[in-house]
Amino acid sequence: KLVPTALFLLFIAGAPSAMSADEVMIAGIGRRSCTYWKSTPELAAEGEKWALGFWSGLNYVAAVTKQQNQLIIDPQRMLREIEKMCAERPLQSLADTVWITFLTLNKSQ
């Protein structure tokens, strides 16, 4: 129950730059920077799994709350878009990067 509530609060905040992973309890590699995520093949694989799960959670909250559209895209495209965002903001957390990518792609559809 707490995860959907926390994600709902992120959705209604509206501005991705206004929230940071420091203000939300983020577990796992998602709290680490993009640079860290891409630093080894093992961490890259761990981060990809984390991102897929987090994206699924964002879609779940979108479906439950109706505050945002679900963004159902090919997982490989999703990871490519996250990597692009990471290249632009290497010190940003993986969680923030996934969140901003989700919002950016969602608005463009």
N, C-alpha and C positions, 0 to 999 in steps of 0.2 A: 504493500500500500504506500509506503514512503517514496519509492522510486517514481511511480506515476505522479504523485503529488509534487515532488521536487521538479520533475520535468515539466509539469504543467506550469509551475511558477516561472520556469525559464521561458516557456512559450509566451506567457502573457507579458513578460518583461519587454519583448519586442525588439530591443536593440542588442545584437550580439556582442558589441563592444562594451556594453554596460555591465554584462555579467562576465565573470572570469571563473576559471576552475578553482581559484583560491576561495571563492565564496560558497562553493557547493562541494559536498563530499563526493569526490571522484575516486573510485577504486581502480587499482591496477595501473597498467602502462598509460592509460588515458590521462593521468595527471602529469606525465612527463612531457618534455618538449618534442617537437617534430625532429629536431636534430638527434635526440636520444633514440627515438623510434627507428630512425633509418640508419643507426650507427653500425648494426651488425645484421646479418641475414636472420638470425634467431629472433632478435628484437623486432625486425620488420615483420616477420610472420606473426609474432605475438600481437603486435599493433594492428595488423590487418584483421585478426580474429576479434580483437577488442572493438575496432571500428565497426565491423559488421554487426556485432551485438548491440553496440550503442545506437547505431542507425536503426536497427530493428526496434529498439526501445523508443526512439523518437517517433517512429511510425505508429507504434502501439499507443503512445500518449496522444498522438494526433487523431487516431481513430476514436479513442475513448472520449477525449475532451472536445473534439470538433473545433479546436482553436487554430489548427493548422491543417493543411492538406498532407496526406501521406505522400511520401516520395518513393515510389517503387521503381527502381532502375536496376540495370544489370550490375551485379556486385563488382565486376572488373571496372566498369565505368565509374562507379562510386569511388573505388580506391584510387583511380587515376585523378579524379577531381580533388580528392583529399590531398593527394601528393602534390598537385599543382598549388593548392593553397598552402601547404607546408613549405614549398619552395619559396613562396612569397613571404612567409612569416615563420622562419625556422625556429625561433625561440618560443613561439606560442605553444600551449599545451595541445596534445592530440585531441583531447576532449573539446576544447574551444574550436579547434580546426574542423572537426567533424560537424559540430553544431553550426558553425558559420557556413560551411559548405552545404549542409542540409538546407539552411535558410536561403542561401543564394540561389541554389538550383530550384528550390521550391517556388521562389518568386519569379523565376524565369519561365515557369511552365504555366 
